[in-house]
Amino acid sequence: MIIRGATQLLQLYSQLGPGDVFIGRIPTGNLKHTLLIDLLERGVHCLPAPLAQTLNGSKVAQAMLLAQWMLPLTRVIRRRVDLFEAMGPYQRKGVGVVITKEDRMHCGHGVRRWENVEALYNMVAFNKSSYPFVLQPYQQRFADMRFIVVGTYVEAYARQNNDNFRMNLALGGTCRPHIPDNDQLQFCRDVIGRARFPYAHIDLLVREDGRCFLSEIALDGGIKGAKVERRELENMKRTLLEDIAQRLNGRG
């Protein structure tokens, strides 16, 4: 059985079993993760996968699970002691300026720059509402790339903002088309595979030496700088999920 959409999922929830497929996002709210775990335990396939739905939108969860693709010294700061313990490694590596990324904040609004970890500690150490967040070394020179990957379709563009260290187009940035090389494509495929994303909008930080690092991955994202139209992109995503569902359900 293939279930499409949250309404049908809730209507037929008790009837689902091993091999059934649900296409769609689990409804947000306090029960989201309970439902995801329950469906996993019952052998129900979810598209996008439960891991992808968990990682989507959470910078902290991504930094925890996808750290090997992120900048060295990327840390998840869950509480005051985590921030205090980050001071030593950052100082030994000669890291001065740092940035923080507030969880579940989008369009660059949750990204902040600090003079050093000590200054950050003095500001947020005793404010429990500041946690959790992601801590990273600040990069002075890099290229910000957005990749849109849906099956065999790949499009990429570079973003730049001369007036703000945040490259988001929503904050005044500009963009230009980018032709990805094989290493960048493989990098994206590796991240997508680990995160169990069926498709993705991926932001990469590319250093002057060509090394790539993951900034963020999402199931959906802005396409202001892309050639593909939103309707066409959504159709590609739906078609891809349907194809996967048919195979999982033994009909393809």
N, C-alpha and C positions, 0 to 999 in steps of 0.2 A: 504494500500500500504506500502511495506517495501522498503526503499531506502538504498542502501549499498555504502558507500564511498562518498568522497567529490565531485567528478566529477559528479556523478548522482544527488547528492543533488542540485548542482547549476543548472543543466539542467532542473530539474523538480521543482525547488524551488517554483514558483508561484502556482503550482498545489496542493501543500500539504495542508492538513487540519486536523481537529480533528480526532484522532485515527490512523493517519499514523505514521510510525516508521522510524527513521533514525538511522542506525548503523554506527558508525564511529566518528572520531574527527572533530569538526568544524574547517575549515581552520584557521590557525593562521594569525595574522595581525590585522590591526586596526578595522576591521569589525567583529571580532570574537564574542565579547560580544553583539553587535547589533543583529547578527544572532541568538545567543542563546536566547536572550530576545524575539525576534520576534517569534521564533518557540514555545517557552513556551506560549506566548499569543495566538497563533493559535491552541494550543492543540496538537502539534506534539510531540510524544515521542522521546527523544534522548537517545541513548545508546552508551557510558556512559552518565549518566544524566548531564544536564547543570551544576549543582552544582559540580559534580565530575570533570568535565572538567575545571571549574573555579578554584577549589582548587588544581588540579594537577599541580605540579611544583612550586607553590607559597608558600613559607614558611610563608610569612606574612599573606596571606589569611587563611592558616591553623591555625596559632596562634590566629587569630581573632575569627574564628568560632568553633575551636576545643579546646579552651583553657582549658575546664574542664578536659580534659584527659592529659594535659601537666603539666610540673613541676610547683608547686606553684611559684608565682611571675613572670611567663612568661608574657612578655609585648610586644606589637607591638609599635615600636618607629617610628612615622610618621614624626615627626619634632622635633626641638630643645627643645621645652617646654615639650614634652613627656619624653625626657631623663632627663631633669632637675627634673621633678616631680617624676621620679622613684628613685631618690637618697634617699629621706626620707624613704619610705617603705623598701628599701634594707638595709639601715643602721640600722633601727629599728629591723630588723630580723637578724642582724649580718652577712649579706652577704658580703663577700669580693670579691673574684675572680668571674668574670662573663664571659659569652661568648655571642657573637653576631652571628647571622646568616643572611647573606646577601640574599636578595630575589632572587629566580630563579638561584642560583648558586648550582652546583651539585658536587658530589664526595668529599665533604668536603672542597672544595676550598674557599667557602664563610664563613667558620666557623673560628672565631677568639677569642682568649682568652685575657682578660684584667685584670689588677691588681685590679681594682674596678671601680665603675660607674663614679667616679670623673675623673679617668684617661681616661676613654672612652669619657666622655664629653669634656675634654680638647682637645681631638684629632679630634672629628667629629662634634662638635657643630656647627661650622660655615661652614661646607662643605655640601651644599645642595644635592650633588650627593650621599651622604652616606645614605640617607633616601629613602624608609622605610627599617627597619630591625627588627629582633626579638632579644629581650634581655632576657637572662635566667641566673639563678645562675649556677655557675660551679659545676659539680659533680666530686668529687675525686675518689670515688669507686662506680662502677656500672657495670652491664653487658649489652652489646649492642647486641640486638637480631634482626634479620631480619625474618619476617614472610611473606610467600607467600601464599595467600588465593585465590582460584578460585573455587567457589561452595563448594563442599565437600572436595576438595583437599586442604590439609594444609601441608606446610613444613616449618621448622624453622632451623636456625643455628645462633650460637653465633660468634661474631667478636671481635677480640682483636688485639691491636697494642702496643707493649712494647716500641716502639720508638717515639710514637706520640699520643697525646690525641685524635686525630681523628681516629675513628675505621675503616674507609672505607677501603675496600680491595684494592681499586685503589691507596691508599696511603701507601701500604706496610703491611696492616693488614693480619692476619691469621684467619681461621675459623674452627669451629667444629660443627657437627650436634647437634641439641637441640630438646629434646622431650617436647613440650609445655604442661603445665598443664591446667586444666579446666578454671581457673581464667584468664590465659593469652589468651586462645581461646575466652572466653566471652568478654574480653577487646577488642580484635580485631574485633569481630562481632559488638560490640556496636559502635566502631569508624566507621566501614564500613557502618553501617546503618545510622548514623548521616550524614556522608559525601556523601551518596548516591553512593558509589563506587560499581560496580557490581563485581569487583575483586580488589585485592590490593597487593602491596608490602609495608609492614608496618615495620618501624623501631621503636623498643621499647627500652626504658632505664629502666632497672630493678635494683632497689636498693638491698642492702644486706638483707633488711627486707622482700624482695619479692614484694614490691609495684611496679606496672608498670606505666610508663608514656610514652605518645606518643612523639616520636621525629619527625617523618615525615611519610606521606602516599603518595603513588604514584600509578598510573595506570600501569606503567612499571618501571623496575629497574634492576639493576645488579643481576645476578644469579650465579656468579662465585663460591659461596660456596654451591650451591644447587645440589641435585641429579637430578632433572628434567632437561631435555634438553630444549633449547630455542624453538625448533620447536614444541615439545610436549606441552609446556606451551602455546604457541600462539594458537595452535589448541584447547586447552581446553577453552581459553578465547573466541575464535570465536564461539565455540559450545554453550557456556553459553549465549552469546549475542543473538545468533540465537534463542535459546529456549525462552528467555525472549521476544524477538520480536514477535515470533509466538503467545505467550500468549496474549501480548498486542494488537496484530492485530486480535485477535479473531479466530485464526486458530489452536491453540494448545489445 
